Amino acid sequence: MTTAMASSIMGGSGVSSLGMLANNAKAKETERSFAALVDGMRAGSDAKEESVKRPQDTRLPGDYVSSLALENPTAADRAAKPVGAAANAGEKGSIDKTSKLYEQALELESYFVKIMLSSMRNTISKTNLSGGSDYAQKMYDDMYYEELSRDVTKSAGFGLADEIYLELAAK
């Protein structure tokens, strides 16, 4: 708070709320350098906001799962051929891997993979040595398998998302 601002707030009496520091030269210099820093940051952030468009993050607070959206799409991603089960079924057409529809198809494929992994996980018997029935361990395992299903969906090429996309895009 500058001395002039403090003076106007206090009714022009010339006494600031800073007390003895108001007349201290070092405190005034620190205040001026801080004000210059804040002004510089404001000027820099205004220029950056106009030139840089940030993608909107649609995740909820506390949602730490990775996104299935492509980070740096190329022209080949906008006209990709089907892979996996879609290619084996003889599906024709091209897939726009940058579209929201394809991202939602990947979400559905990831959900199916998570169900598959959870079913496989339930066949393993756990003992007290390997982390039996602790609530925190179950929650951690669930988060781990959800992230694992997203990684598998991104890299395995099952083709379920491709089939879903081609079916829905045709309508």
C-alpha positions as CSV (number, residue, x, y, z in Angstrom):
1,M,0.0,0.0,0.0
2,T,1.5,3.3,-1.0
3,T,1.8,6.2,1.4
4,A,-0.6,8.2,-0.8
5,M,-3.2,5.4,-0.8
6,A,-2.8,5.0,3.0
7,S,-3.2,8.7,3.4
8,S,-6.4,8.8,1.4
9,I,-7.8,5.8,3.3
10,M,-7.0,7.3,6.6
11,G,-8.7,10.6,5.7
12,G,-5.7,12.5,4.5
13,S,-4.0,12.8,7.8
14,G,-0.7,11.7,6.4
15,V,-0.4,8.8,8.8
16,S,-0.4,5.4,7.1
17,S,-1.4,2.1,8.4
18,L,2.2,1.0,8.0
19,G,3.2,3.0,11.1
20,M,6.9,3.5,11.5
21,L,7.7,1.8,8.1
22,A,6.0,4.6,6.2
23,N,8.9,6.9,6.7
24,N,11.6,4.2,6.2
25,A,13.5,4.8,2.9
26,K,14.2,1.1,2.5
27,A,10.5,0.2,2.9
28,K,9.5,2.8,0.3
29,E,12.1,1.4,-2.1
30,T,10.9,-2.2,-1.6
31,E,7.3,-1.0,-2.1
32,R,8.2,0.8,-5.4
33,S,10.1,-2.3,-6.7
34,F,7.2,-4.5,-5.8
35,A,4.7,-2.2,-7.5
36,A,7.0,-2.2,-10.6
37,L,7.1,-6.0,-10.6
38,V,3.4,-6.3,-10.3
39,D,2.8,-3.8,-13.1
40,G,5.3,-5.7,-15.3
41,M,3.6,-9.0,-14.6
42,R,0.2,-7.5,-15.5
43,A,1.5,-6.0,-18.7
44,G,3.1,-9.4,-19.6
45,S,0.0,-11.4,-18.8
46,D,-2.2,-9.2,-20.9
47,A,0.0,-9.6,-23.9
48,K,0.3,-13.4,-23.5
49,E,-3.5,-13.8,-23.0
50,E,-4.1,-12.2,-26.4
51,S,-1.6,-14.3,-28.3
52,V,-1.8,-17.7,-26.6
53,K,-5.0,-19.6,-26.7
54,R,-5.0,-22.3,-24.0
55,P,-7.1,-25.5,-24.5
56,Q,-10.0,-25.7,-22.1
57,D,-9.4,-28.4,-19.5
58,T,-12.7,-30.2,-19.1
59,R,-11.6,-32.4,-16.2
60,L,-13.2,-31.9,-12.8
61,P,-11.1,-30.8,-9.8
62,G,-9.5,-33.9,-8.4
63,D,-9.7,-35.8,-11.7
64,Y,-6.2,-36.8,-12.4
65,V,-6.7,-39.4,-15.1
66,S,-4.8,-38.7,-18.3
67,S,-6.6,-37.4,-21.3
68,L,-7.2,-39.5,-24.4
69,A,-7.1,-36.4,-26.7
70,L,-4.1,-36.1,-29.1
71,E,-1.5,-33.7,-27.9
72,N,0.1,-32.7,-31.2
73,P,-2.2,-33.9,-34.1
74,T,-0.8,-34.2,-37.6
75,A,-2.5,-34.3,-41.0
76,A,-2.3,-38.2,-40.9
77,D,-4.4,-38.1,-37.7
78,R,-7.2,-36.4,-39.5
79,A,-7.5,-39.2,-42.1
80,A,-6.3,-42.4,-40.4
81,K,-7.2,-45.9,-41.5
82,P,-9.0,-48.2,-39.1
83,V,-6.8,-50.6,-37.0
84,G,-7.3,-53.7,-34.9
85,A,-10.8,-55.2,-34.9
86,A,-12.1,-52.6,-37.3
87,A,-9.5,-53.3,-39.9
88,N,-10.0,-57.1,-39.5
89,A,-13.8,-56.7,-40.0
90,G,-13.1,-54.9,-43.3
91,E,-14.4,-51.5,-42.2
92,K,-13.9,-48.9,-44.9
93,G,-13.5,-45.2,-44.3
94,S,-11.2,-42.8,-42.6
95,I,-11.0,-41.8,-39.0
96,D,-10.5,-38.2,-37.7
97,K,-8.6,-38.9,-34.5
98,T,-8.8,-35.3,-33.5
99,S,-12.6,-35.2,-33.3
100,K,-14.6,-35.2,-30.1
101,L,-16.5,-38.2,-31.3
102,Y,-13.3,-40.3,-31.6
103,E,-12.2,-39.1,-28.2
104,Q,-15.5,-40.3,-26.7
105,A,-15.2,-43.6,-28.6
106,L,-11.7,-44.0,-26.9
107,E,-13.3,-43.3,-23.6
108,L,-15.8,-46.1,-24.2
109,E,-13.0,-48.5,-25.3
110,S,-11.0,-47.5,-22.2
111,Y,-14.1,-48.4,-20.0
112,F,-14.4,-51.8,-21.6
113,V,-10.6,-52.5,-21.1
114,K,-11.0,-51.4,-17.5
115,I,-13.8,-53.9,-17.0
116,M,-11.6,-56.6,-18.6
117,L,-8.7,-55.7,-16.4
118,S,-10.8,-55.6,-13.3
119,S,-12.2,-59.1,-14.1
120,M,-8.7,-60.4,-14.5
121,R,-7.7,-58.7,-11.2
122,N,-10.5,-60.4,-9.3
123,T,-9.2,-63.8,-10.2
124,I,-6.0,-63.2,-8.2
125,S,-6.3,-64.2,-4.6
126,K,-4.6,-61.8,-2.2
127,T,-3.0,-62.6,1.1
128,N,-2.2,-60.2,4.0
129,L,1.4,-60.0,2.8
130,S,0.4,-58.6,-0.6
131,G,-2.2,-56.1,0.6
132,G,-5.4,-57.8,1.5
133,S,-8.6,-55.9,1.9
134,D,-7.4,-52.4,2.9
135,Y,-9.8,-49.7,1.7
136,A,-6.9,-47.4,0.6
137,Q,-5.2,-50.3,-1.3
138,K,-8.5,-51.1,-3.1
139,M,-8.9,-47.4,-4.1
140,Y,-5.3,-47.2,-5.3
141,D,-5.7,-50.4,-7.3
142,D,-8.8,-49.0,-8.9
143,M,-7.0,-45.8,-9.9
144,Y,-4.0,-47.8,-11.1
145,Y,-6.2,-50.0,-13.3
146,E,-8.1,-47.0,-14.7
147,E,-4.9,-45.3,-15.8
148,L,-3.6,-48.7,-17.1
149,S,-6.7,-49.1,-19.2
150,R,-6.2,-45.6,-20.7
151,D,-2.6,-46.5,-21.6
152,V,-3.6,-49.8,-23.1
153,T,-6.3,-48.0,-25.1
154,K,-3.9,-45.4,-26.4
155,S,-1.2,-47.9,-27.5
156,A,-2.7,-51.4,-28.0
157,G,-4.8,-50.7,-31.1
158,F,-7.8,-53.0,-30.2
159,G,-9.9,-51.2,-32.8
160,L,-13.1,-51.0,-30.8
161,A,-12.9,-47.2,-30.7
162,D,-12.4,-47.2,-34.5
163,E,-15.5,-49.4,-35.0
164,I,-17.6,-47.2,-32.7
165,Y,-16.4,-44.1,-34.5
166,L,-17.1,-45.4,-38.0
167,E,-20.5,-46.7,-37.0
168,L,-21.6,-43.4,-35.3
169,A,-20.0,-41.1,-38.0
170,A,-21.9,-42.9,-40.7
171,K,-25.2,-41.9,-39.2
